[in-house]
Amino acid sequence: MSIAYPIKIVDIFNTDYGAYRIIRTRVQKIDSDDRFENYIVCPKGEWADKMRNMGLKVIDVDLERGIQVYSPRNIDYINKIRDILIDLKPDIMHTHNSKIGIIGRVAAKKAGVPVIIHQVHGYHFTHKSGIKRFIYKRIEKNASYNYTDLLLFQNKDEYNISKREGFDKNTKLEYIGNAISFDEFSDVLEKEKKFNNTLNVLCVARLEPIKNHMMIFLAMKELNERGIHINLRLVGEGFWEKRLKKFVKDNNIDKQINFLGTMDRKEVIQEIFNADISVLTSLKEGKPRFLMESSLVGTPIIATDVVGTRELVFDNKNGFLVKLNDYNSLAEKIEFLLTNKEEWERISKEARKIAYENYNEDNIIEKLKEIYIREVENCQREI
């Protein structure tokens, strides 16, 4: 049975900025292929408007920023998304992130979407313990059993965890990786990355507990005691912002920190290029684009040795891995890079080489196109 093109795909995100940052370029390129018609469903906002003005097919849905697992409003969200899907009649629902991923998959099942794909950006249960770990894992497993045709993985750790935990009982699992759009970096890639030693350290991450900014702040205090006063620039927003600002003020490091909020892509790219070091101290990750982007422009990276980041940081090549919450080691690596020009330059050059060889989003896009066609074909055969 031949496929009726174009294949209609819906991606869903719980924030318009997340959709703008993570899937915008991929959706744009897939939608430009005549064989596909790709929509984004996300909350309305300035970033949704930006995507719409760029020609992307964006549909607004009313979602609160911090979706709770057991919120009674989730039924309302499911119904709203279900109604959108009934109107659109997509061939594929492609969900992202844990909470909206579950809500979106349930809605897709209720709407009768033929193929439901979920892309894992990091399981909540991998950094939990006790009853919370059990509950989150049970929720994810139930979603994979009953509401998912295919699970896509950005890192091999979570792929292996899912295999070990039996997530593949009723669902196919596939490692696809993650990458970034080189097109966005054309301007800065023409420039030479130099060791300026401005003491600018950059972190691009949501202001939420999972990103573990406290570890960076404690490393800053340690560096201050050594007479090294870095300038920390934080790109991102989140519900943890007030608490983080209070902490840095109480610890007298607020004058060294700039909370920059959300930024346009060109602004973020320039921040990454201008930084001396990029730092990410998350408890866990999917496969963070910020680190790939930093490598591409030649900014050395330091990150915690956790799920997701350990696949991107090649120790002493494009940066360094440090143990989770070991802020003393983080401070030592920052000091090492800022006081060793030759080593900084060596790592910067190696970082660019690694990025060019491994992080081109065009390769992921071609894989996704093949997956979309294959899954629709398989679905039609079963019918």
Backbone hydrogen bonds, N-H to C=O, Kabsch-Sander energy under -0.5 kcal/mol:
donor,donor_aa,acceptor,acceptor_aa,energy
5,Y,3,I,-1.0
7,I,35,R,-3.2
9,I,7,I,-0.5
9,I,37,E,-2.9
10,V,92,I,-2.1
11,D,39,Y,-2.7
12,I,94,H,-1.5
13,F,41,V,-2.3
19,A,15,T,-1.8
20,Y,16,D,-2.3
21,R,17,Y,-2.7
22,I,18,G,-2.8
23,I,19,A,-1.5
24,R,19,A,-1.2
27,V,23,I,-2.9
28,Q,24,R,-2.3
29,K,25,T,-2.0
30,I,26,R,-2.2
31,D,27,V,-2.8
32,S,28,Q,-1.1
33,D,30,I,-1.4
34,D,32,S,-0.5
36,F,33,D,-2.5
37,E,7,I,-2.6
39,Y,9,I,-2.9
39,Y,37,E,-0.5
40,I,57,K,-2.8
41,V,11,D,-3.1
42,C,40,I,-0.5
42,C,59,I,-1.9
49,D,45,G,-2.2
50,K,46,E,-2.0
51,M,47,W,-2.1
52,R,48,A,-2.3
53,N,49,D,-2.6
54,M,50,K,-1.1
55,G,52,R,-1.5
56,L,51,M,-2.2
57,K,38,N,-0.6
58,V,56,L,-1.1
59,I,40,I,-3.1
61,V,42,C,-1.5
63,L,61,V,-1.0
67,I,65,R,-1.0
71,S,68,Q,-1.1
74,N,71,S,-1.7
75,I,72,P,-0.9
76,D,72,P,-0.5
77,Y,73,R,-2.2
78,I,74,N,-2.7
79,N,75,I,-2.1
80,K,76,D,-2.3
81,I,77,Y,-2.5
82,R,78,I,-2.7
83,D,79,N,-2.4
84,I,80,K,-1.7
85,L,81,I,-2.3
86,I,82,R,-2.4
87,D,83,D,-1.8
88,L,84,I,-2.3
89,K,85,L,-3.0
91,D,8,K,-2.0
92,I,8,K,-2.1
93,M,115,V,-2.6
94,H,10,V,-3.5
94,H,92,I,-0.5
95,T,93,M,-0.6
95,T,117,I,-2.8
96,H,12,I,-0.6
97,N,119,Q,-0.9
101,G,97,N,-0.7
102,I,98,S,-1.8
103,I,99,K,-2.1
104,G,100,I,-2.9
105,R,101,G,-1.6
106,V,102,I,-2.4
107,A,103,I,-2.3
108,A,104,G,-2.2
109,K,105,R,-2.2
110,K,106,V,-2.3
111,A,107,A,-1.9
112,G,108,A,-0.5
112,G,109,K,-1.0
113,V,108,A,-2.6
115,V,91,D,-1.5
117,I,93,M,-3.4
117,I,115,V,-0.5
118,H,150,L,-2.4
119,Q,95,T,-2.6
120,V,118,H,-0.6
120,V,152,L,-2.9
126,T,123,Y,-0.5
127,H,124,H,-1.2
128,K,125,F,-1.2
132,K,129,S,-0.9
133,R,129,S,-0.9
134,F,130,G,-1.9
135,I,131,I,-2.7
136,Y,132,K,-2.6
137,K,133,R,-2.3
138,R,134,F,-2.2
139,I,135,I,-2.4
140,E,136,Y,-2.3
141,K,137,K,-2.5
142,N,138,R,-2.5
143,A,139,I,-2.2
144,S,140,E,-2.0
145,Y,141,K,-2.5
146,N,142,N,-2.5
147,Y,143,A,-1.9
148,T,144,S,-0.6
149,D,116,I,-2.7
150,L,116,I,-1.5
151,L,172,K,-3.0
152,L,118,H,-2.8
152,L,150,L,-0.5
153,F,174,E,-2.2
154,Q,120,V,-0.8
159,Y,155,N,-1.2
160,N,156,K,-2.7
161,I,157,D,-2.3
162,S,158,E,-2.3
163,K,159,Y,-2.0
164,R,160,N,-2.5
165,E,161,I,-2.3
166,G,163,K,-0.9
167,F,162,S,-2.8
169,K,166,G,-1.3
172,K,149,D,-1.9
174,E,151,L,-2.3
176,I,153,F,-2.8
176,I,174,E,-0.5
177,G,153,F,-2.2
180,I,359,Y,-2.6
182,F,180,I,-0.8
184,E,181,S,-0.6
185,F,182,F,-1.7
186,S,183,D,-1.4
189,L,185,F,-2.4
190,E,186,S,-0.7
190,E,187,D,-0.6
191,K,188,V,-1.4
194,K,192,E,-0.6
196,N,194,K,-1.1
201,V,199,L,-0.6
201,V,231,N,-2.9
202,L,277,I,-2.6
203,C,233,R,-2.4
205,A,203,C,-0.7
205,A,235,V,-2.2
207,L,237,E,-1.5
208,E,206,R,-1.9
211,K,208,E,-1.8
212,N,209,P,-1.6
215,M,212,N,-1.4
216,I,212,N,-0.5
216,I,213,H,-0.8
217,F,213,H,-2.0
218,L,214,M,-2.5
219,A,215,M,-1.7
220,M,216,I,-2.1
221,K,217,F,-2.0
222,E,218,L,-1.9
223,L,219,A,-2.5
224,N,220,M,-2.5
225,E,221,K,-1.6
226,R,222,E,-0.9
226,R,223,L,-0.6
227,G,224,N,-1.4
228,I,223,L,-2.7
229,H,227,G,-0.6
230,I,228,I,-0.8
231,N,199,L,-3.5
232,L,230,I,-0.6
232,L,256,Q,-2.5
233,R,201,V,-2.7
233,R,231,N,-0.5
234,L,232,L,-0.5
234,L,258,N,-2.9
235,V,203,C,-2.6
235,V,233,R,-0.6
236,G,234,L,-0.5
236,G,261,G,-1.5
240,W,207,L,-2.4
241,E,238,G,-1.6
244,L,240,W,-2.5
245,K,241,E,-2.6
246,K,242,K,-2.0
247,F,243,R,-2.2
248,V,244,L,-2.3
249,K,245,K,-1.8
250,D,246,K,-2.8
251,N,247,F,-1.5
252,N,249,K,-1.5
253,I,248,V,-2.7
254,D,248,V,-0.9
256,Q,253,I,-1.3
257,I,254,D,-1.1
258,N,232,L,-2.6
259,F,257,I,-0.6
260,L,234,L,-2.8
260,L,258,N,-0.9
261,G,234,L,-0.6
268,V,264,D,-2.4
269,I,265,R,-2.8
270,Q,266,K,-1.9
271,E,267,E,-2.1
272,I,268,V,-2.4
273,F,269,I,-2.3
274,N,270,Q,-2.4
275,A,271,E,-1.3
276,D,200,N,-2.4
277,I,200,N,-1.4
278,S,300,P,-2.6
279,V,202,L,-3.0
280,L,302,I,-2.0
281,T,211,K,-0.5
283,L,210,I,-2.9
284,K,210,I,-0.6
285,E,307,V,-2.1
291,L,288,P,-0.5
292,M,288,P,-1.2
293,E,289,R,-3.3
294,S,290,F,-2.1
295,S,291,L,-2.1
296,L,292,M,-2.2
297,V,293,E,-1.6
298,G,294,S,-0.8
298,G,295,S,-0.8
299,T,294,S,-2.8
301,I,318,N,-1.7
302,I,278,S,-2.4
303,A,320,F,-2.2
304,T,280,L,-1.6
305,D,322,V,-2.5
306,V,304,T,-2.0
309,T,307,V,-0.8
310,R,306,V,-2.0
311,E,308,G,-0.6
312,L,309,T,-2.1
313,V,309,T,-1.9
314,F,312,L,-0.7
315,D,313,V,-0.9
316,N,319,G,-3.0
317,K,314,F,-2.7
317,K,319,G,-0.6
318,N,314,F,-1.4
319,G,314,F,-0.8
320,F,301,I,-2.3
322,V,303,A,-2.1
326,D,323,K,-2.1
327,Y,325,N,-1.6
330,L,326,D,-1.7
331,A,327,Y,-2.4
332,E,328,N,-2.1
333,K,329,S,-2.3
334,I,330,L,-2.3
335,E,331,A,-2.5
336,F,332,E,-2.5
337,L,333,K,-2.3
338,L,334,I,-2.1
339,T,335,E,-1.2
340,N,336,F,-0.5
344,W,340,N,-2.6
345,E,341,K,-2.6
346,R,342,E,-2.2
347,I,343,E,-2.6
348,S,344,W,-2.4
349,K,345,E,-2.1
350,E,346,R,-2.1
351,A,347,I,-2.5
352,R,348,S,-1.7
353,K,349,K,-1.8
354,I,350,E,-2.4
355,A,351,A,-2.3
356,Y,352,R,-2.6
357,E,353,K,-1.7
358,N,354,I,-1.3
358,N,355,A,-0.6
359,Y,355,A,-2.7
361,E,180,I,-3.0
361,E,359,Y,-0.6
363,N,360,N,-1.4
364,I,360,N,-0.7
365,I,361,E,-2.4
366,E,362,D,-1.9
367,K,363,N,-1.6
368,L,364,I,-2.6
369,K,365,I,-2.3
370,E,366,E,-1.9
371,I,367,K,-2.3
372,Y,368,L,-3.0
373,I,369,K,-2.3
374,R,370,E,-2.5
375,E,371,I,-2.8
376,V,372,Y,-2.0
377,E,373,I,-2.3
378,N,374,R,-2.6
379,C,375,E,-2.2
380,Q,376,V,-2.1
381,R,377,E,-2.0
382,E,378,N,-1.9
383,I,379,C,-1.5
